[in-house]
Amino acid sequence: MRFLSEYRDPAIARTLIDRIRRTATRPWTLMEVCGGQTHTIVRQGLDELLEGAVEMIHGPGCPVCVTPLEQIDKALVLAARPDVIFTSFGDMLRVPGSDCDLQQVRARGGQVRVVYSPLDALELARRNPSKEVVFFAVGFETTAPANAMAVWRARELGVPNFSVLVSHVTVPPAITAIMEAPDNRVQGFLAAGHVCSVMGWTEYEPIAARYRVPIVVTGFEPMDILEGMLMAVEQLEGGRHQVENQYVRAVRREGTVPARQRVEEVFELADRKWRGIGEIPMSGLRLRPAFAAWDAERKFDVGDIVVSEPAACRAGDVLTGRLKPPDCAAFGTRCTPDHPLGALMVSAEGACAAYYHIARHRSAERQAVPA
């Protein structure tokens, strides 16, 4: 296929759906580990079209959603400082902290700015030497190379008033934690194509072998996801447990080697908390000691901020597939996009936002094939 329209072709979709249904001799439970894939599945109703053959449960694949509350509170403290220009991607501005969000800090006079790249934040620091410029480095392995480059470049140029508040997490330890949970139901995974475009899939191979679970690297369009489901179901039916690559147009086994090298030069693995889930050992990234001068937590001494997640928000259960968003008592009542309890309701990749805005508000369309 060469054109975007082909990845959304209803005729191809029907063919793939029929093949999945013919292949599945029993219901199989798959998890997609990407918020973008979640939104495609929910928006196109792929889960409903395959009901009885495949159950899709949504994993911790939204980088905004898994950022723990205490990291948001650290960001709020920094953003409120008069000597700081706090920079971030726009999707972090409405994520609620304990008392407010970054958008409210900006409304109160805080210097909070949206940037499109961490290198934009670095340039802002160069143009404003009397201010401290902090960039909120959030995300999976996908965004780590650009953030690593910004820190590496800051050291190279000698920019002392630039720093990053790091909240990077990595996917393989999360998959391991899900597989080792006593109530795990996942029988196969659709791995995030953009993460694997950077990191490749070698880290998934021992997971597939150890837990005897198929992992299919998958893209984000409806045909990508349906083909990824088919590949996973074929493995399950055949008793195989391998890593396969559906996203061949963008992903190689070794990933993007220069990007991986830059990440490994600047960051090292560390224990990291996930929103609603808790700490997963060696699941995050932190700056190496050689780059400590650009670590905002150390520079501003905010590393000791520890808070508890709100009990009313069932983010952890949604992120680990134990709960579908509409099954949360607060969904659509106490928790809405205008008044969210957590990040899952406001993030562009959040499962709760997907269900609220699209999936379960269009009953007339539920039997339609993807358009």
C-alpha positions as CSV (number, residue, x, y, z in Angstrom):
1,M,0.0,0.0,0.0
2,R,1.3,3.5,-0.9
3,F,-1.4,5.9,0.0
4,L,-3.0,6.8,3.4
5,S,-6.5,6.1,2.1
6,E,-5.5,2.4,1.6
7,Y,-4.8,2.1,5.3
8,R,-8.4,3.1,5.9
9,D,-10.1,1.1,3.1
10,P,-13.4,-0.4,4.2
11,A,-13.0,-3.3,1.8
12,I,-9.6,-4.3,3.1
13,A,-10.9,-3.9,6.7
14,R,-13.8,-6.3,6.0
15,T,-11.3,-8.8,4.6
16,L,-9.0,-8.6,7.6
17,I,-11.9,-8.8,10.1
18,D,-13.2,-11.9,8.3
19,R,-9.8,-13.5,8.4
20,I,-9.4,-12.8,12.1
21,R,-12.8,-14.3,12.8
22,R,-12.1,-17.4,10.7
23,T,-8.7,-17.9,12.4
24,A,-9.8,-17.5,16.0
25,T,-11.2,-20.7,17.3
26,R,-11.7,-19.2,20.7
27,P,-11.8,-15.6,22.1
28,W,-8.3,-14.1,22.6
29,T,-7.3,-11.2,24.8
30,L,-4.8,-8.7,23.3
31,M,-3.3,-5.5,24.7
32,E,-2.2,-2.5,22.7
33,V,0.6,-0.6,24.4
34,C,0.1,2.7,22.7
35,G,-2.4,5.5,23.3
36,G,-2.5,6.4,19.6
37,Q,-3.5,2.8,18.8
38,T,-6.1,3.0,21.6
39,H,-7.7,6.0,19.9
40,T,-7.8,4.3,16.5
41,I,-9.3,1.1,18.0
42,V,-12.0,3.1,19.9
43,R,-12.7,5.7,17.2
44,Q,-13.1,3.0,14.5
45,G,-14.9,0.6,16.7
46,L,-12.4,-2.2,15.9
47,D,-13.0,-3.8,19.4
48,E,-16.7,-3.9,18.8
49,L,-16.4,-5.3,15.2
50,L,-14.3,-8.2,16.6
51,E,-16.4,-8.9,19.7
52,G,-16.4,-12.6,20.5
53,A,-13.1,-13.2,18.6
54,V,-10.7,-10.7,20.1
55,E,-11.0,-8.6,23.2
56,M,-8.7,-5.5,23.2
57,I,-7.7,-4.2,26.6
58,H,-5.8,-0.9,26.7
59,G,-2.4,-0.7,28.2
60,P,-0.1,2.0,29.8
61,G,0.8,3.5,26.4
62,C,0.0,7.1,26.9
63,P,3.1,9.0,28.0
64,V,1.1,11.9,29.5
65,C,-1.2,9.5,31.3
66,V,1.5,7.5,33.1
67,T,3.4,10.6,34.3
68,P,2.9,10.4,38.1
69,L,1.1,13.1,40.1
70,E,4.3,14.0,42.0
71,Q,6.1,14.8,38.7
72,I,3.2,17.1,37.8
73,D,3.5,18.8,41.2
74,K,7.2,19.3,40.7
75,A,6.4,20.9,37.4
76,L,3.9,23.2,39.1
77,V,6.4,24.3,41.7
78,L,9.0,25.1,39.1
79,A,6.5,26.9,36.8
80,A,5.4,29.2,39.7
81,R,9.0,30.4,40.3
82,P,9.5,34.0,39.1
83,D,13.0,33.2,37.9
84,V,11.8,30.3,35.7
85,I,10.4,30.0,32.2
86,F,8.8,26.6,32.2
87,T,8.4,25.0,28.8
88,S,6.4,21.9,27.8
89,F,4.5,20.3,25.0
90,G,0.9,21.5,24.9
91,D,-0.6,18.1,26.0
92,M,0.8,18.6,29.6
93,L,-0.9,21.9,30.3
94,R,-4.2,20.6,31.5
95,V,-3.0,17.5,33.4
96,P,-4.2,18.1,36.9
97,G,-1.8,18.2,39.8
98,S,-2.7,18.1,43.5
99,D,-4.1,21.7,43.4
100,C,-4.1,23.0,39.9
101,D,-2.5,22.5,36.4
102,L,0.1,24.3,34.3
103,Q,-2.6,26.3,32.5
104,Q,-3.8,27.7,35.7
105,V,-0.3,28.6,36.8
106,R,0.1,30.5,33.5
107,A,-3.2,32.3,34.1
108,R,-1.8,33.4,37.5
109,G,1.2,34.9,35.9
110,G,3.6,32.0,35.7
111,Q,5.9,32.0,32.6
112,V,4.6,28.7,31.1
113,R,5.3,28.4,27.4
114,V,4.4,25.7,24.8
115,V,7.2,24.6,22.6
116,Y,7.4,22.1,19.7
117,S,10.9,20.7,20.5
118,P,13.2,20.7,23.5
119,L,15.7,22.4,21.2
120,D,13.3,25.3,21.1
121,A,13.5,25.5,24.8
122,L,17.2,25.4,24.7
123,E,17.2,28.3,22.2
124,L,14.9,30.2,24.6
125,A,17.4,29.7,27.3
126,R,20.2,31.1,25.1
127,R,18.1,34.2,24.3
128,N,17.1,34.7,28.0
129,P,20.4,34.3,30.0
130,S,18.8,36.0,33.1
131,K,16.1,33.3,33.4
132,E,16.2,29.6,34.2
133,V,14.5,27.7,31.4
134,V,13.1,24.3,32.3
135,F,11.8,21.8,29.8
136,F,9.4,19.0,30.9
137,A,10.9,15.9,29.4
138,V,8.0,13.5,29.3
139,G,7.5,10.4,27.2
140,F,8.5,6.9,26.2
141,E,11.6,6.0,24.2
142,T,10.1,7.9,21.3
143,T,10.8,11.4,22.7
144,A,14.0,10.5,24.5
145,P,16.4,11.1,21.6
146,A,15.3,14.7,21.1
147,N,15.5,15.4,24.8
148,A,18.9,13.7,25.0
149,M,20.1,15.9,22.1
150,A,18.9,19.0,23.9
151,V,20.8,18.2,27.0
152,W,23.9,17.1,25.1
153,R,23.8,20.3,23.1
154,A,23.3,22.5,26.2
155,R,26.6,21.0,27.6
156,E,28.3,21.4,24.2
157,L,27.3,25.1,24.0
158,G,27.8,25.8,27.7
159,V,24.2,26.9,28.5
160,P,24.0,26.8,32.3
161,N,20.4,28.2,32.6
162,F,18.8,25.3,30.7
163,S,17.6,22.1,32.5
164,V,15.1,19.3,32.1
165,L,12.5,17.8,34.5
166,V,12.8,14.2,33.4
167,S,9.8,11.9,33.5
168,H,10.8,9.3,30.9
169,V,9.5,5.7,31.1
170,T,10.3,2.7,29.0
171,V,8.0,0.0,27.6
172,P,9.6,-3.4,28.2
173,P,9.5,-3.3,32.0
174,A,5.8,-2.3,31.9
175,I,5.0,-5.3,29.7
176,T,7.0,-7.5,32.2
177,A,5.0,-6.0,35.2
178,I,1.7,-6.7,33.4
179,M,2.7,-10.3,32.6
180,E,3.8,-11.0,36.2
181,A,0.6,-9.5,37.8
182,P,-1.5,-12.3,39.4
183,D,-4.7,-11.2,37.7
184,N,-3.1,-10.8,34.2
185,R,-5.4,-11.7,31.3
186,V,-3.2,-10.6,28.4
187,Q,-2.4,-13.3,25.9
188,G,-0.7,-11.1,23.2
189,F,0.6,-7.6,22.7
190,L,0.5,-5.0,19.9
191,A,3.7,-3.1,20.5
192,A,4.0,0.6,19.7
193,G,5.5,1.2,16.3
194,H,6.9,4.6,17.1
195,V,8.8,3.3,20.1
196,C,10.2,0.5,18.1
197,S,11.2,2.8,15.3
198,V,13.7,4.3,17.7
199,M,14.6,1.2,19.9
200,G,13.9,-1.7,17.6
201,W,12.5,-4.8,19.1
202,T,15.4,-6.8,20.5
203,E,14.3,-5.9,24.0
204,Y,11.0,-7.7,23.4
205,E,12.4,-11.0,22.3
206,P,13.3,-12.3,25.8
207,I,9.9,-11.2,27.1
208,A,8.1,-13.1,24.3
209,A,10.2,-16.2,25.0
210,R,10.0,-16.0,28.8
211,Y,6.3,-15.4,29.1
212,R,5.4,-17.3,25.9
213,V,3.4,-14.4,24.6
214,P,3.3,-13.1,21.0
215,I,4.3,-9.4,20.5
216,V,3.6,-7.8,17.2
217,V,5.1,-4.4,16.4
218,T,2.2,-2.5,14.9
219,G,1.4,0.9,13.2
220,F,-1.4,3.2,14.0
221,E,-3.9,3.2,11.0
222,P,-6.9,0.9,11.1
223,M,-5.4,-1.6,8.6
224,D,-2.1,-1.7,10.6
225,I,-4.0,-2.6,13.8
226,L,-6.2,-5.2,12.1
227,E,-3.2,-6.8,10.5
228,G,-1.4,-6.7,13.8
229,M,-4.3,-8.4,15.5
230,L,-4.4,-11.1,12.8
231,M,-0.7,-11.8,13.2
232,A,-1.1,-12.1,17.0
233,V,-4.1,-14.4,16.6
234,E,-2.3,-16.6,14.1
235,Q,0.6,-17.0,16.6
236,L,-1.8,-17.8,19.4
237,E,-3.7,-20.4,17.3
238,G,-0.4,-21.9,16.2
239,G,1.1,-22.0,19.7
240,R,3.9,-19.6,18.7
241,H,5.3,-16.8,20.8
242,Q,7.6,-14.6,18.8
243,V,8.2,-10.9,18.0
244,E,6.9,-10.1,14.6
245,N,6.9,-6.8,12.7
246,Q,3.8,-5.5,11.0
247,Y,5.1,-2.0,10.7
248,V,7.7,-2.9,8.1
249,R,7.6,0.5,6.4
250,A,9.0,2.3,9.5
251,V,10.6,-0.2,11.9
252,R,13.8,-2.3,11.8
253,R,14.9,-4.9,14.3
254,E,17.9,-2.7,15.5
255,G,15.8,0.5,15.5
256,T,17.6,3.8,14.8
257,V,21.1,3.2,16.0
258,P,22.3,6.9,16.2
259,A,19.3,7.9,18.2
260,R,19.7,4.9,20.6
261,Q,23.4,5.8,21.1
262,R,22.6,9.4,22.0
263,V,20.0,8.3,24.5
264,E,22.4,5.8,26.1
265,E,25.1,8.5,26.3
266,V,22.9,11.0,28.1
267,F,20.5,8.8,30.1
268,E,20.7,5.7,32.3
269,L,18.0,3.3,33.5
270,A,16.4,4.0,36.9
271,D,13.4,3.0,39.0
272,R,10.4,5.1,38.0
273,K,6.9,5.6,39.4
274,W,3.9,5.3,37.0
275,R,0.6,7.1,37.6
276,G,-1.8,4.9,39.4
277,I,0.5,1.9,39.1
278,G,3.4,2.7,41.4
279,E,7.1,2.1,41.0
280,I,8.4,-0.3,38.4
281,P,12.0,-1.2,38.8
282,M,14.4,0.1,36.1
283,S,11.5,1.3,34.0
284,G,12.6,4.9,33.6
285,L,15.4,7.1,32.4
286,R,17.4,9.7,34.4
287,L,20.3,11.9,33.4
288,R,23.8,10.4,33.8
289,P,26.1,12.1,36.4
290,A,28.0,13.8,33.6
291,F,24.8,15.7,32.8
292,A,23.7,16.4,36.4
293,A,24.1,20.2,35.9
294,W,21.1,20.1,33.6
295,D,18.8,18.1,35.9
296,A,16.0,20.4,37.1
297,E,15.2,18.1,40.1
298,R,18.8,18.6,41.4
299,K,19.2,22.2,40.4
300,F,16.0,23.3,42.2
301,D,15.9,20.6,44.9
302,V,12.4,19.4,44.2
303,G,13.2,15.7,44.2
304,D,11.7,15.1,47.6
305,I,8.1,16.0,46.6
306,V,6.0,12.9,47.3
307,V,2.2,12.8,47.0
308,S,-0.6,10.2,46.9
309,E,-2.8,9.7,43.8
310,P,-6.4,10.6,44.3
311,A,-8.5,7.6,45.3
312,A,-11.4,8.5,43.1
313,C,-9.3,8.2,39.9
314,R,-8.9,4.6,38.8
315,A,-6.1,5.4,36.4
316,G,-4.0,2.5,37.5
317,D,-6.8,0.0,36.8
318,V,-7.4,1.5,33.4
319,L,-3.7,1.7,32.4
320,T,-3.2,-2.0,33.3
321,G,-6.3,-3.2,31.6
322,R,-8.2,-4.2,34.7
323,L,-10.9,-1.7,34.0
324,K,-12.5,-0.1,30.9
325,P,-13.0,3.6,31.3
326,P,-16.9,3.5,31.4
327,D,-16.7,1.0,34.3
328,C,-15.1,3.7,36.5
329,A,-17.8,5.2,38.8
330,A,-16.4,8.7,38.2
331,F,-16.3,8.4,34.4
332,G,-18.5,11.1,32.7
333,T,-19.8,12.4,36.1
334,R,-17.1,13.5,38.5
335,C,-14.5,13.1,35.8
336,T,-15.0,14.9,32.5
337,P,-12.6,16.7,30.1
338,D,-13.7,20.0,31.7
339,H,-13.2,18.7,35.2
340,P,-10.7,15.8,35.0
341,L,-9.6,13.7,38.0
342,G,-6.6,12.5,36.1
343,A,-4.5,12.7,32.9
344,L,-6.4,9.9,31.1
345,M,-9.4,12.2,30.6
346,V,-7.5,15.1,29.1
347,S,-4.6,13.6,27.2
348,A,-4.9,13.3,23.4
349,E,-3.9,9.7,23.8
350,G,-5.8,8.9,27.0
351,A,-8.2,6.0,27.0
352,C,-10.8,7.8,29.1
353,A,-10.8,10.7,26.7
354,A,-11.2,8.3,23.8
355,Y,-14.2,6.7,25.3
356,Y,-15.8,10.0,26.4
357,H,-15.4,11.8,23.1
358,I,-15.9,9.0,20.6
359,A,-16.5,5.4,21.4
360,R,-19.5,5.1,23.4
361,H,-21.4,8.2,22.2
362,R,-22.2,7.0,18.7
363,S,-24.4,4.0,18.9
364,A,-25.7,4.4,15.4
365,E,-22.2,3.9,14.0
366,R,-21.1,0.9,16.0
367,Q,-21.9,-1.6,13.3
368,A,-20.1,0.4,10.6
369,V,-16.8,-0.7,9.2
370,P,-13.8,1.7,9.5
371,A,-14.1,4.7,7.2
